[in-house]
Amino acid sequence: MLELKKGVDILTDVGGVSAIAEARAIIEQKLDSVNQEKLAPITNEDALIKIAAAINMCEPDDVFINTGSAEDVEWIRKYSLEKGEEAPLAKKGHTIHFDLPQDQARLVNQTFYIVNEDEKTSALAKKVVRSEGHAYVTQYMKGIMKGKIMMIGFYSRGPVGAKASTPAIEMSSSTYVFHSAELLYRNCYDAFDGEAKRRGIFFTNVHAEGNNTPEDVPNARIFMDRSWLTTFSTFCTYAGNTLLMKKGNHRFSVDYATYYGDDKELSEHMFITGMKGPGGRVTYFAGAAPSGCGKTTTAMVGTDFVGDDLAQIWIADDGTCRAVNPEAGIFGIVEDVNREGDPFLMKALRDDDTEAIWSNVLIAEDKVPYWSGCGEEMPKKGVNFQGEWFEGKTNAEGAPIPPSHKNSRVTVDAKVIENHNAAANADPAGVPVKVVTYSGRDADTMPPVWVAKSSDAGVAIGASIVSAATATEIGASGVKRQPWANAPFIPGALADYMNVQFKFFNSGDLNDDDRPVMAGLNYFLTHANRGSDGKGLLGEKKDVTVWLGWLERYVHGDVTAIETPIGMIPKYEDLRELFGGINKEYPKSLYDMQFALYIDKIVARIDLQTEAYGKEENLPSQLFKVYEAQKAELLALKEKHGAVVSVEQLG
């Protein structure tokens, strides 16, 4: 169980502020009259104490309150250019930000939960006890903003008024962080007090980039204080480490949903998108996938795109499963984003008038950004995250330096993307989720799409995601288990999180007709692992439209499926028709390769998960029952038909 407000509040203790009178005195002393006036509408005493403590701890020369007004946001944009955290590009409203070469992704080995000594956490979580976190903050964060301006803003993680939305305070000396926040989150300055009262909590985030030198990066830390819902981040600028309302506050949201959500709330690493089906109906999906595994691509395929990364999900009073996107924009990986696979995003980035922050891409001499896989002719030289770049440049080990980092990104307001449903993303009621998908990076085991035969089996699909390590995590390598694509963001005991998953999807508060269909997706099957002499993947980006289109029809009963031990798979005729809708041939031979069951590989995957989860304490028995039943059915099939079972043998 997570106990809030337990142990010493590190921020207020190091900042030396514990009472509202002290807080008001510091605010009056440290803020000029203009910023005092801007802060005056914020009357929540706990928030004011946190703000004053951060000011007292970090000792900035000045404090700027961002109300979200056009004037305040323009000040942030201009100051970011003046400070040098961003530089202008050829396209109006576009800027480039470069992180240090050592700070290009989430610093997984320098990211920790601050916990009390008796707290149980996930076996997958890195942690330090409260005294160690306190010592670090005392040593490195006192005076860290001397000579700098601290910016303070008030945001909502989700539409204001939504059941699962939570307000947050952002404090940072980085203009890049604040410019990004204005694109990615909803400024709720006017509504902060009311939202904090409605929700009963708010998140607090303190970031300081320090001097932004390579020598500082080893001392960088990203801390999440679970009990006090406060994050600290130092000596780094990459948004995944510094825009703490994103993954830092997502961790708190997972915690809060797990321990205070009454089994009716989930906080997931999921896209939200709508697919238009027959008769013009729109069916909404939520889907989990680890970074680099097609999550943004899948979200963008939707006719009514809502969000590409995070989802707050709850059971509404009317018995429907609802979801909101905590974000208003996207911080998306751009490698392999091109006009063929991502036409809506490319149109926003290349053709339309947009505001965009690029990071760690190649900037050509004409100030135009390029990136690997953009589908355009790459310039021969330019500037990238390692400095001057030219075709054929190598690093100290002699390996070629790519024109852009594999984790290069672009940040935009989602409203600039043509298929974005802005009204749905702004609706506090959320969208009704009818399909939940889980996918990873799997070259040889699972088919492109399959549907769970029960809610328990659906939870098991989410628990069984695996993926190759990607460029989004520094220090990670090899094949990794990625439960629910949320494992890096589950602070508490994994058994507690999993238990809520089983209770949520089996809840009697869900209408039977509104209980989501749960499915697996896999875009990464290769010819080499499916008895083919072909090369590369057994599919391409545009196939995603078909897999989602089939699920959209399945949930409404427009198509039927073939039952297998792992779940329900599509019939060839239904897929062929859907492929025709995207003007693509779909030969039966390809279907046979994609949907044959390779029994030994699937059983090995089940054994891998069973062994790994066997090391966790108090896991729900439903998971192992699903694994046992599937394994028994698979081995029976192997006994009857051999190690590779064709679709015909299943029918």
N, C-alpha and C positions, 0 to 999 in steps of 0.2 A: 504494500500500500504506500502511495506517495502522500506524505504529510506536508502541506504547504506551511510556509513561515516557520520552519523548524531550523534550529541552529542560528548562528550569527548571520545577519544580513551583511554580506561582505561589502556591498556598495556603500551602505549608510555608515558602516563601522569605519572603513578606510576613509570615507569622505568626512567623517566626524559630524554627521547630522542625523539626529534621531527625533527631533520635535519640530512641529510646524513653525514655531516662533523663530527657531534657528534658521530654518529654511527661508523664511520670508526675509530675514536680515541679510542672508547671503545674496538672495536674488536682488534685493535693493542695492546692495553694495557692488555686485558684479555686472549687473545689466544697466545699460544706459536707459534713459527715459522712454525712448521709442520702443525698445524691446521689452521693458517692463510693462508698457501699455499693451503690447501684443500678447504677453503671457497672462495678463490679468483675467481673461475669460476662463482660464484653466484654474479651477478651484478645488479639484480633488487633492486632498491633503497628502495622501500617500504619494501621488505623482509629484507634487511639489517638493516633498522631502527627497525623493529619488533624484530629481533634477538638481536640486541644490547640492546634494552629496557628490554627484558626478562633477559639477563645476568645481567644488572645493577640492576634490581628489585630483582632477586633471589640470587645474590651474591655467585655463586658456587666457589669452590676453583680452579677448572679446567673446561675447555670446550673441548669436543671431537666432532669433525665433522665426521659424518658417511657418507662416500661416496657410501656405498653399495658394496665396493670392498670385495673380499674374506678375505683380511687381517682385514679390519674394522669389518666385521661381526663376524669373529673368536674372535677378541678382546672383542666384546660385550658378546659372549657366555661364554668366560673364566672369564670375570669380573663378570658376573652374578653368577657363581658358587663361585667365591672368595668372593663376597659380601654377598652371602647367600640367594639371592632372588630365586634361583633355586638350586636343588640338583640333582646329577646324578642318573639314574636308571640302572637296569641290562642291558637293551637293549641299544646298542650304539646309541647315538644321541637323547635319550629320557631323559627328565628331569621332575622334579616335582616342582611346585610352590604352596605354601599354602597362601591363603588370611586369614586375621583375621576372627574369627567366626562372627563378627559383619559386615563383609564386603564381603559377599558371593554372592551378586547380585546387580542389579542396585538400587542405593539409591534414590528411586523415590521421597521421601519427602525432599531430600536435593539437588535436581536437579532443576535448575531454568534458565529461559531465562532472560538476562539483556535487558531491554527495555527502550525506551524513554517514558516520561510521557504521551504523546498523542498517543502512538501506540496501536492499537487493536490487540489482540492475541486470539488464540483459547480458548474457555471456558474450554478446557481440559488441558491447559498449566499452569504450575506454573511459576510465574515471580517475579522479583524484579526490581524496578526502578534503573536507572543508578547510582544514588547517593549511593544507598545501596550496589550495586555491587562494586563500587569504594571503599567504606569504608572497605568492607571485604578484597579485594585484598590488600589494603594498610596495613591493620592490620596483615594479616596472610601470605602474600606472599613475603613481603620485607625480604630478608635474609633467606628465607626458605631453600635454598640449601647450606648454609654455611657448610663446611666440606664434601661436596659432589661434584660429577662430573656432569655437565650438558651435556647431549648428544643432538645433533641436527642432524636431518635427513630431507631429501626431498623426498616426495612420490607423486604418482599419484593415485587418486581414479578412476581407470579405465585404460584401455590401453592408452598409450601416443598417442595423436592425435585424439582420439574418440571425437565426437561432444560434448558429455555430461560429459567427464572426467574433473576433476578439480585437480590441484596440491595442495599440502598441506605441511606445515612445522610442524614437530613434535619436541617438546623440552621437555625433561624429565630427572629426576635424577634416574629413574627406569630402570634397565637393563632388567627386565621382560617385560616392555612396549616395549623397543626397540627390544628385541629378537622376541617378538610377531609381531611387525610391519614388520620385515624382512620376516616373514612367510606369513603374511596376505596381505601385500600391495606391490606394485611395486615401488622399489626405482627409482626415476627419477632425481637423482642428476645431470646427464649430460644434461637432457632436461628441468630442472625446469624453467629457464628463458624463454625459448621458449613457454612452456606450459602456464605460467602465462600471457604472452603477448597474446597468441591465445585465451585463455578463458576470459581474462580481469579481473580475480579475482584469489586469492588463499586463502586457509584457514590457520589459525595460531592456534597452540595448545600448551599450556603450562601446564605441569603436575608436581607436586611435592608430593611425598608420605609422606614427613615429617619424623617423627621418627617411623612411623608404629606401633603405640601402640593402644590398645583398648580405652584408654582415649582420643585419638585424634579423633576417628571416629565421635563423635557428632559434631565436628567442621568441618567435611568434607563438601565440597561443589563442585558441578559440575555446572559451569556457561557456558552459551552460549551467547556471545554478538552478537546479530543479526546484528546490524548495521555495526560492524567492523569485522564480520566473524572470531571471535577469541574465543577460549574456554579456560577456566581455570579449573583445577581440583586439589584438595588438600586432604591430609590425608586419602588416600584410595589407594588400589592396584588392586582390582578386575577389569579385563580388560574392562568390560562394562561401568565402571566409569572412566577409565584411558586411554584406547586406544582411544583417542578422535577422531581419523580419522574415527572410526566406527560410533557409534550412535551420537556423538557430531557433526561431519561434515555431517552426514546424515541429521540432522535437518537443517543445512544451505543449503544443496542441495535441500531439500523440499521447503524451502523458495525461493531459487533462481529460481527453476523451476516454482513455483507458480506465482511469480511477475515479472520475467524477461525471462521466457521461451516462450513467444508469443503463449501460448496455444498449443505448439508443443513439450513440454518436461514434463516428470514426473520423480519424484524421489521416489521410492517405497521400502517398506519393503517386498521384494519378492525374491523367488528363481528364477533361470533360468535353465531350463533343456530341453534336446531334447529327444524325443521318436521315436525310429525307427518303422516305419509302413510297410505295405505291399509294396513289390517291393524295399525295402531298403531305402525308403524316410525317412528323419528325419524332424520331426515337433517340433518346439520349443515352450515351455510353459514359462510363467512367473506367479508366484503364491504367493499370500499373505496369511500368517497365523501367528497369534501371537506366541511368543516363547512357546515351550512346546506343540504345536498343530500339530506336524507332518511335519513341513516345511522342515527340513533337510532330513527326511525319504523320503518325496516326491521327493525332488531334486535328491537324490541318486538312486531312482528307474529308473531315466532316463538312456537311453543307451548312451547319450551324455551330461553328467552332466557339467554345467558351473559354477553355484554358488548357495549357500544355504541360503543367507540372504538378500542381497540388490540388487537393480537393478536401473540403470539409463536408462530411456526409452525416445525415441524421434521419431518423424515422419521424415523419411529421404526424400531427394529430389526426390527419385523415387516412393514415395507414400507408402512405406512399414513402418511398425511399427518395430523399431529396439531396441535392448537392449544390454547393457554391464554390467558386474559385476564389481562394484567398487573395489572388493577384488580379491586377487590371491590365498587366502587360506581360511580355515574354522576355526571358533572358535565355535565348536559344543558341545551341551549337550550330555553327554555319557550315562546317565541313560537309561536303556533298549536298548542300542545299543548291538546287539549280532549277531552271525553268521547267524542265521535264517532270521532275519529281515533286517540286514545291512551287507551283505557279503562283499561288496567292501570296506567299511570303516574298517571292522574288519580285512580283509586281510592286509590292509595298516598298521594297528596298531599292529597286532600280528605277521604276517608272513614276511613282507617285510622289507628291510632296509630303514628306514624313519627317519626324524627329527621330533620330537613331544614334545610339552610342555603340560604336564598334570597339571590340577589344581583341588585341593579339592577332589581327589579320595582317596581310601584306598591304602596305599603302604605296601605290605607284607614284612616279614623279608628278603625275597630274592630279594627285590627291584623291584618287579613286581607290576604294578598297577591293581586294581580291582575296580569294581563299581556295584551298584545295577542293576540287570537285565542284567548282562554281559553274562549270560548263561553258566558260568563256576563255578566250585566249589569255594566257597568263603573261604578265609583263616580264621582261628579262631581268629587271632590277627594281629595287624599291627599299622600303624600310619595314622591318617587322619587329617582333618582340625581342630579337637578339641584336637589333641595330641594323646597320646597312646589310642588305641582302642582294645577291645576284645569282642567276642560274648557275648551278654547279657548286655553290658554296658548301663547304663541309665543316664539321665541328672538329674538336681536338682529336677525336678518335677516328676521323676520316669518314664518318657517316654523313650523307647528304642532309643539309638543313632544309626542311620543307619551307615553302613560301609563307605558310601560316601555321600556327600551332593547332594541333588536333582538337584542342578544346577552345579554339577561338569562338567568340560569341558576338551576338548583336542584341541590344536591348531596345525594344519599341513598345509603345502603347498598343495593346491588341486591337484597338478600334481602327487602326490604319489597315488592318488585314481584311480583304474584301469579304471573306466568308465568316468573319467574326460576328456573332449575334450579340451585339452590345447590350440590347435590352435584357436578354437572358442573363448575361453576366452581371448586370446591375440589379437584378430582381432579388430582394431579400427572401422571397419564398423559395428560391433555388429552382433547379430543373428536376423533373422526375426521372430518376435513373432506372432504366429497364434492363441494361446489360452491363455487367462488370467483367473486364478482361484482365488477364495477366500474361505478360510475355517477357522473354529474356533473350539471350544470344546463344542459340542452340544449333550446332551444325549437323547433328546426326541422330537425334532421338525422337522428338515429338513432331507431329504433323503441323501444317500451317494453322489449322483452327480445329478446336474440339470443344464440346459443351459438357459441363459437369452434369451427372445424372441426379445429383442431390445438392443441397446447400453445403452439407459436410464435405462432399467431394469438391465443391467449388472452393471452399476454404483451403482444402489440401492443394489445389492447383496454385493458389497464391503462395502457400507455404513452400512450394517446391520449385520456385523460379531459380534458375541458374544463369550465370552470365560470365563472359570473359571480362576481365578487368579492362577498364577503359581509361582514356586520358583525363577523365574528370576527377580522378583521385591520384594524388602524388603518393608514391610509396606502395601502390597496390599492383599486383601482378597475378597472372594465371587465371584459372577458372574459379569462380566464386559462387557460393550459395547466396542468393539474394531474396530471402523471404519477403514476399509482398512488394519487392523493390523498395522496401521501407526500413530494412534492417539497420542501416547506419543511423536511422533517426528514431529508433525505439529505445527510450532511456530505461524503462522499467523491465522487470522480469519478462522474458519472452513468453512464458506460460500465461501471464496475465493478459498480455496483448492478444495472444491467440485465443484465449478463452472468450474475450469480448467479440472476436471475429465470429466464432461459432454461435454465440448468443445473438449477435446482431442479425445475421442472415437467417437464423432459425426463429427469430422473434415472432411471438404471437401478435405483436402490435403491427406487423406488416400484413397488409391485405394479401391473400394468396395470389390474386391476379397482379399484384404490384411487387411481388418478391422478385428481385432481379435474377435473370439468367446469368450464370457465371461460366466463363469460358477461358480457354488458353489460346494464345496466339504465338506463332513462331515464324519469323520472316527469314531465318538464317540457315535453313536446310541447304546443304550443298550437294552437288552432283556426286562428288567423291564419296559421300557416305550413303548413297542411295542406289548402289549397283549400276552407276552410269559412268561412261567414259567422258562425259562432258566436264566442263570446268565452271567454277564459280557457283553462284547461288542458283537454287531451283526456283527462282522468281525474281521480281523486281519491285520497285517502290509502288508503282501504280496498281499492283495486285492487292494492296491493302484495301482499296475501295471494294474489291470483291469479297474479301473475308468479312469486312464490316457489313457489307450489303447482305451477305448470307445470314449473319447473325440478326440483322434487323428484320429480315423476313421470318427467321426461325422463332423469334420471341413473339411474333404475332400469329404464328401457326400457318403461315403461308407456304412453308416448306417443311418436309419431314427429314429425318436423319437416320443414319445407320448406327445401331448400338454396338459398342465395343467395350472391352474392360476398362478403358481409360475415359470413356464418355461417348458422346454422340458426334459423328462426323458427317460432313455433307455428302449428298449424292452427286454423282458426276453431272447429270443433266442440269441440275440447278446451278452448279458453278459455271458450266459452259454458257448458259444463258446470261449470267452476270458478266462473264468475261466478254461476251459479245457486246454488252453495254459500254465497255471501254475500248471497243474495236480491237480486241486481241483474240487470236486463236488460242484455244486451250485443248491440246490433244489429250486423248485418253491415257496415252503413255506417261504424260507428265503427272496427271492425276494419280495414276497407279504408283508412281515413285513417291509422290508427296504423302499419300495416305496409307501406304502399306505399314503394318506394324512390325517393327524390328524388336522382337520380344526380348532378346537378351539385353539390348541397350536400355529398354524401358525398365526391366527388372533391376538392372544395375543402378539405374537412377533412383528407383524406389529404395534399394538397399542403402545407397549413399545417404538419402534423406533420413531413413529409419535409424541408421547408426548415428548420424549427427544429432538428430533430435533426441535420441536416447541419452545423450549427455546432459540434456536440460532437465531441470527439476519440475515436477508437477505439471507436465504438459497434459492438455486434454486428451482423453483416451480416444476421442473420435478420430483424431489424425491417424493413429496407428491402425484403427479399424479399417479406415479407407485404404491405407497402404496394404494391409494384409489381404483385404478382399480383392483389390486390383491384382496383386501379385498372384494369388491363387487362380484367378480367372485367366491371367496371361499364361501361366505355366500349363494350364489345361489346354489352352489354344495351341501352345507349342507342342504338347504331346500329340495333338490331333493333326496339326498342319505343318509343323516344323518351325524353325527359328524366324522365318519371315512369312508373315501372314498377309495375303492379298486382300483387297476390299471384297472381291468376289467370294472368298472363303469366309468372310464375316457375314455375308448376307444370307 
